[in-house]
Amino acid sequence: MTAARAHGRRGTMVKAMVITVALLIAGLVAYCVRKPASKDADKVQIVSTGAPTVTPVQVEASPQPQSSGEIKANRTPFTQQFNLKPHYSRGQLDGYLLDPADPSVLRGSALQVGDVITIIDGMRLDEAKFARLDMDTKNLDDVFVAYERNGALFEDILSLRN
Amino acid sequence: MKSVLKIAFATSLVTFPLAASAETFVVLGTPGANLNAAVTAAGGRIKKRLASIDVVVAEGGSGFRAAVGGKAGVAAVAADRKIKWIPKGERAVFRDADVVNPPNNPAGIDPRFNLQWGHTAIKAVDAWKMGYEGHGARVAVLDGGFQLNHPDIAGRYDPSCTADMTGEGIAYGPNSDDDTGIFAHGMHTAGTIGAARNGVGTIGVAPKATLCLVKVLFNSGSGSFEDVAAGIIYAADRSVDVISMSLGGSLQKSEEGASTLRQLIDRAVSYAYKKGALVIVSAGNDGQSADSPKTTGTPANLIHLPSDSPQAISISATAPRGWGKNQNVFLDNPASYTNYGRSVINLAGPGGDYTPSVTGDCTVAGVTRPCYIFDFVFSTGAANSYYWSIGTSMATPHVSGVAALIVSKYGKMHPAKLRAYLNAGADDLGVSAHDPYYGNGRVNAARSLSK
């Protein structure tokens, strides 16, 4: 019984020591992570207390995706977003037909599946313009297009999805 | 043991005192983030809020950047910096008594108009003859200081959208680094866009457009990213149709803070675009290609701002060679200094150039000078004067002026549509459809108004 009680006290002391060491390690880790890597690190002033937390420091990190102003590195290219297909009239290429797999990419504009884009960003959408369309639009939010539907011509702004 | 525990706990939260030599930082937030709390908790002091793009400018000590970096809502942070946005080489000017205070000519055309070959190149007069001189269009000019009572600028700007972002005051000031002793770059660009048609001096491309004059560069020609971004937002919030920025700064991608500063400018430009302003910017005067840096020697990791911003229209420069000798020469040679590349150049405009082989003296419109000077762009300057200069800074306001003429005809429009009108009217020069130097072409006011 006495031996058991002594064993219990030793166990409690061991647990206390383990907890203390753990807290000490956590504190040191927190200190190391937060310590600025500058010559002025000595000026760091410790003024507050609280539970040790280890928060990764983000300095000059890659910015979070934003709704605007970002380089659209991972955006689906324009010609794929809208699945443009060459459209011919009397044997001549007269534009590119919109046939997106997901018609919701046209939401917000008046364009519809089956419309034929003839002018984009002020320039005729011919083979040469089509060839560089993805590069020209890779970072744009939207483009002005002229399109043909049932023989009539229309204009609208077509927004690109990120 | 208690003391050990206390140290362990104490190291978990630290704040940094604001050092006497506090730096300025730009703190970019996630959408809608409360950056005030983050900055305060990191021991910083908010200097300026650019809430519309989720950015604050803060002052902080040496540890501020590290402290604020991990706060909730903070996407990125970097120390702001002042850089040269106007390369010294661009300020090659000639100014003297012959072109200071040109004689008033109330009965006829502005006496120095015949020095402005750029108007011929972009068919500005043809556009005027169609009845469009920029009336109803609002163009913000973000640049150095201005002389608000210059005879060709007074009455051309809207005081309610004219402001100084630098703290120096709206006027330009002495600059020992400039050939003329005064940094009047903003006067030159503003005059190219909107100098009055008043029988005095020169005429702007859109002489009836309303100018918003926004000083974002110090008299030294340098400027901070904070002020440039603030100027863009200021102009965007004042219903301008065009923001003309004849300035550009370069950063190495590998530089500390470069990606954050780029994001700052990108956000500001994108904000302006969403507010309905087309941002037209100079491509830069380094003679570098952005397309194939390895073969052209261009530093592969160079960022040029704001011309690299996704929604900005980047302008290269064109020039005649020997216009002073023969005013029928080709006006659209790519300028020797202009940056180029299909991946960056959208359009071209008259920027002037120096051609050493053009020698001798010439007399044009009663002004006698070395012939090569007449290949420069002539516009308004300091102290009621006028001067010649070259650069993509001079090309950009020509394009901005054409954009104003388009707005004067068709009314306010989505910037994507305005961009399309500029493209549609441009003269397709060089490699068909999209040339490394001309982009979609050199702007043509008359053609854009005929679309």
Interface residues (C-beta under 8 A of the other chain):
Chain A: T20 L23 L24 A26 G27 L28 A30 Y31 R34 P36 A37 S38 D40 A41 K43 V44 Q45 I46 V47 S48 T49 G50 A51 P52 T53 T55 P56 V57 Q58 V59 E60 A61 S62 P63 Q64 Q66 S67 S68 G69 E70 I71 K72 I119 D121 G122 M123 A128 K129 R132 M135 D136 N139 L140 D141 D142 V143 F144 E155 I157
Chain B: M1 V4 L5 K6 I7 A8 F9 A10 T11 S12 L13 V14 T15 F16 P17 A19 L28 T30 P31 I53 D54 G61 S62 G63 R65 A66 A67 G69 G70 V74 A75 A76 V77 A78 E256 G257 S259 T260 Q263 D266 R267 A268 V269 S270 Y271 Y273 K274 S309 P310 Q311 R342 S343 H414 A416 K417 R419 A420 Y421 L422 N423 A424 G425 S432 A433 H434 N440 K451
